């Protein structure tokens, strides 16, 4: 049975990091989005109504284009701040493999599904493949990678915009976009169905992406499975409320989330004799204990691909077609250092500042002060390699100073000969 304490703790998911449990903040993210956007709430309600109609009419399978496996083109955007965060392609490919095994019920641990639930376990007939063509029909590996000066991101979507030092989404009607970055106290979250197209996709923390032997909770790449489940309209099993409703008939009601790796029958919300379905991918138990989606969850996800469904356009994506152009966009060069460099020092006519590691310095004012603290020059940053003419300064010692909006500052002493 759940305790009141455990349920109360759920309300703080996404605020404080708990190593002993999965930390998905999709519901909190969704509620914040609804609070700030009435249109989004209406869009979401319309999608829910569409899903309910599909389920009521029992046309989910009938309306599918043929009876084939649904294949979703994927692009993974890696935003790294340190070299060890620059994930190798093999890690990404393995994460896609894990997604496919879980959604197709081909993972070895399906044997751990309890007998009482085996008849409900589903091969969802959904697969994921790294894109072979980008939106301009150029060759791609389906993986993009970029250095960012942002050390840690909040679950507020800034990583989804190049203008905010993240990476813009590829056409979200044709690709599942996955952003991988260092998240602040969160393992991952999904966008809200019906929200802005440029935000559509899932975000995962580095420590929850792929195989991670340092975590007992997210060590097998199943956080991605959980978040893609959200992206395909699935809710947490407890409906994000005490004994809430996840909208799926064959998932038992439960009072809240489970943590760790339970065993036996856990009764809550009068769901005996079978108890909680804590091995379902939409609970919070450890990766090693998650091994199933249900037939009802499958039907709900697949309904999105029916005509008029929010994911229907993925069926006609060109993302898995052979590319027409075999030139990949040139990757951005990594900065050679992660701080502002000033040279030469001493200087005679010119100072050079290398600001390439952080374009947030653009537009900021650099001040040069004498040793009495008086400002003798102001210069606006207009280039990654900013040149400052100091030829008219009298010989002596000076201080170069500047400050960014995030509070980071430069303070360097130099000598003018």
N, C-alpha and C positions, 0 to 999 in steps of 0.2 A: 504494500500500500504506500502511496506517496504521503509525505508529511506536508503540513501547511508551510513549513519552513522551506522545503524544496520548491513548492509552487511559487511562494513569494520571491524566491531567488530568481525565478525565470524572468521576472519583470526587469531585472537588471542585466539580462543578456545583452552583450554588445557594449556594456559600460565598463565592466571590470573583467579582466581575463582570468578564467578559471582553468588551470591546466588539467583538472580532473573531468572536464566535460567539453563536448562540442560547443562551439560558440558561433552560431548562425544568427545574424541580425536582420534577416530578410523581413520578418514581421514588423519589427521596430521601424525599419527603413520604409516599409509600405505605409504604416500609419502616419509617419512624418510626412510622406509624400501626399497622402490624402488630406492632411491638415492644411497643407499649403497650396492645394490645387483641386478645386471642386470639379473641374472638367475631367481630371484624371479619375476621380472617384466614380463619376458617371460612366466613363469609358470602361472602367473595370467592372462595374455592375452590368453593363451591356454584354461583356464577354462572359461573365458568370451566367447570365441569362441564356446566352447561346449554348454554353456547355450543358446547362440543365435541360434545354430543349432537345439537344442531341441525345442525352441519356434517357430522357422520358420517351422519345420516339424510337429508342433502340436502333438508331441508324448509324451508329459509329462505324461499324465495319462495312455496312452497305455503301456508304458515301465515299469511302476511301478510293483514291485512284488506283485501280487494280487491287490486288491483294498482296502486294509486294512489301518488302522491308522498306521502311522510311529511312532515308539516308540524309543526314544533316551536315552540310559543309561547316567546318569550324575554323576560326582563326584565333590563335592565342597571341595576345600582346604582352610581352614581358617588359616590365619597367623596373630596371635595376639601379641601385645607387652605389653598390659596392661590387667588386668583381665576383665575389662568391654568390651573388644573386643572379648572375648571368646564366640562366638555366640552359643546359645543353639540349639539343634537339631530341636526343634519345629519351630524356626524362619526359618531355612533352608527348612524344609518341607513345610512351608507356602509359601516361595518364589517359590518353585517348583509348588505348587498349582496355584499361580498367573500366572506363565508361561503357564500352561495348559489352564487356563480359557481364557487367551488372545489369544493364538494360536488356540484354538478351538471355539472361539467366544462364550464363555459361561459366560463371566463376566456380572454382572448386568447392567453395564453402557453402554452396546451396544445399549440400548434404546436412548442414547444421540447422536448416529450417525445421522447426518442431513438427511432428506428425499432425498436430491439431490444426496447423496452418498450411501444410503442403498443398492441399487441394486448391488453395486460393492464390498460390504463387504463380506469377506470370512471366512469360517471355514477352517483353513489351514490343518486340519487333521494330525497335528504333535503334539505328546505328549512327555513329559519328565518325566523320572522316576529315582529316586536315585538308583544307582547300588546296586545289591544284591551280586554280585561276583566281587572281585578285579581281576587284570590281572593274578594272580596265582590261581584263582578259590577259594580263601578263602572268608569266610563270610565277608561282609562289610555293614555298614549302608549307604554307599555312601558319607560319610562325613569324612574328615580328618582334624585334628586340631593340630597346632604346635606353640609353643612360638618362637618368633624371636626377636633378639636384634635390628632389624631395626625398627626405629620409624615411618618412612614414606618412601614410594616407589615412584620412578618416573615411568612413563609409558614406560619403556625400557626393560621389561621382566625379570629383575633379580629375581622377586618373583617366577619365573617358574623353578628355579634351586636350588636344595638342597645345592650345592656347594657355592651358593651365599646367603645362609641363608633363602631361600624360600623353595618351595616343588616341586619336579620333577612331571611332568605330568604323568598320567596313559596313557596307549596306546591310542593315539589320533585317531587311526582308529576305536577304539571300544567304546570310551567314549567322551562325551562333558566335558571338564575340565573347571571348574569355580574357579578362585582364588579370595578370598575376603581378602582385606588388607586395610591399610591406604594409600590411594593414595595422591600424591602431586597435589592438585588443579584440580583433574579430578574425574568425577563421574564413568567413566568406559571406556573401549575400547576393541576392538576385534582384534584377530590376522588377518593376511592377508591370504586369500586362496592361497594355493600353496607354502606357506612358510615352514620353518623347522618344522617337525612334533612335536618336543618337545615344540614348542611355541604355538601350536594350541589350541585355546580356548578363553575365555573371562575373563577379570579382572574387578572387581567391588570394589568400595570404600565401607567401612563399612556403611557410611551414605546413600548410595544409594542401599543397599541390604535389601530386605524385607520391612516391614512397618516401616516408620520413621516419627513419629508425629512432629518432630522438623523441618521438611522441607516442604515447600509448593510446591516445585518442584518435588522432588523424594520421596514422602511420601507413595506411594502405590506399590512399587516393580516393576515398569514398566521400570526402567533403564535396568534391566536384559532382558526384552522383546526386547527393542531397540537394545542392544548389541548382543543378539542371532540372531536378524534379520540380523545384519552385518555378523555374523558368517555363516549365511545361504545365503550370497551373496547380501543382500539388501543394497542399498545405501541410503543416505539422500535424501529426496524428491527433493531438489534443485540441485542434482547432484554435490554438493560441488563446485558450480560455479554460477555466477549470471545467473538466468534463465537456469541453466544447465539441463542435462538429467540424470535421474536415471535409464534409461533402461526399464522402465515399462510403457506400453501404457495407462493404465487406472488411473495413478496418474497424475493430472494436473501439468504442469510446474509451478514453483513459483520462485520468485526472490531470496529468501534466507529462513532462518529459521524463525519460529514464536516462541514467548515466551509468558509466562503467560497463560491466558485462554481466547483466543479470542471468539467472537461470531459473528453471521451473516456471510455475504459473504465478503471475502477479495480478491479483484482482484489484480493480478500482472501478468506480462509477458503475458498479453492478454488472461488470462485463464477464462474469463467470459463465460457463466453467473454463473458458479458454484464456481469459485474462488479457493483459496488454500485449500488443504485437511489437515488442521492443526490438525485434530483429529487423523491422522494416526500415528502409533507408531514410524515411522521414521522421525517425526518432533521433535522439541525441546520444545514443549508446556508442561505444567505441567501434572503430572501423571493423575490428576483428569479429564483432557480434552482429554486423549488418549483412543481410543476405537476400532480401526480397522486396519486390513491389507486388501488389495484389492485382487481380484481374480488374477490379474496379478502378484502381489507379491507372492501369493501362488504358482502360476505356476512356477515362477523363483526358489523359494526355493525347491520345490519338484523335479525340474529337476536335482538337485544335487544328488538325490538318485537313478537316473536311472543308468543302466549299463554304466560304464565308468565315472560316476560322482564322484566328489571329496568326497561326503559323502556316497557313495554307501556301503562302508564297514560297516557302522553302522547297516545296515539291518541284518548282520550276526554276530553281536557282541554277546559275551557270558556274557556280563555285567549284564543282567537281568535274567540269568539262576540261578537255585538253586546252591548254593556253594557246592563244593566237600570237602572242608576243613572248619570245623567250629571253627577254631582258628583265631582270629584277631591278626594282628601284635601288639606288645605291644606299647602303646603310650609313647612318650618321657616325662620324668618328667619335670615339670616346675621348673625353678630356684627358690631358696628360697628368693633371693633378686636380685635387678637389679643394682648392683654395685660390684666392686671388694672388697672382704673382706680379711683382713690380720689378722692373729692371730698366736700364742699368742703375746701379747705385754704388758709388757716386755717379751723378749725371751732369752733363754740361748744357745741352739744349733741349733735350726731350726725355720724358718718362714714358714708359710703355706699361700698361696694365693688361694682363691676360685674364679676361673674365669669362672665357668660353665655358667653364664648368656650370655657370648659372646665369641664364639669360634674364633672370629677374633683376639684374643690375641695370638693364636697359632703361633709360629715362631717368635714372637716379642722379643726384647731384654729388659730385666729388669736390670736396673742399681742400684747399691747401692752406695751412696755417703756419705762421711763424712761431718761434718758441715762446712768444708772449701770449699765444692763443688767439691772435688776430687773423682773420681770414684775408688772405692776399689774392686768392684765385678761386673761382668756381667753374667747374666743367661738367657738362651733361654727358652721360654715357650714351654713345650712339653706335658702338661697335664692340664685338667680342674682344678685339685687340684695340684697346683705347690708347691713342697717342695724345700726350699732353705736352704742349709747348711751354717750356719753362725758361726759354732763352732770356726773357726780360727780368727774371727774378735776380735780385742781388745774391752773390755767393753767401752760403751759410747753411744752417740746419733747418729743415722744415718737417711738418707732419702732414701726411695725406690721410684724409678721413672721409668716410661715407657710411650710410646706413640704409638697409633695405626695409621694406614694409614688415617683414617677418621678424625684425629686430636684429638680424645679423649685421655686424658692422665690420668695417675695415679701419685699421689705424696703423699706419706704417711711417717710419721715420726715414728720411733720405737726405743726402747732402748734395747741394748745388755747388759745383765748382766754378 
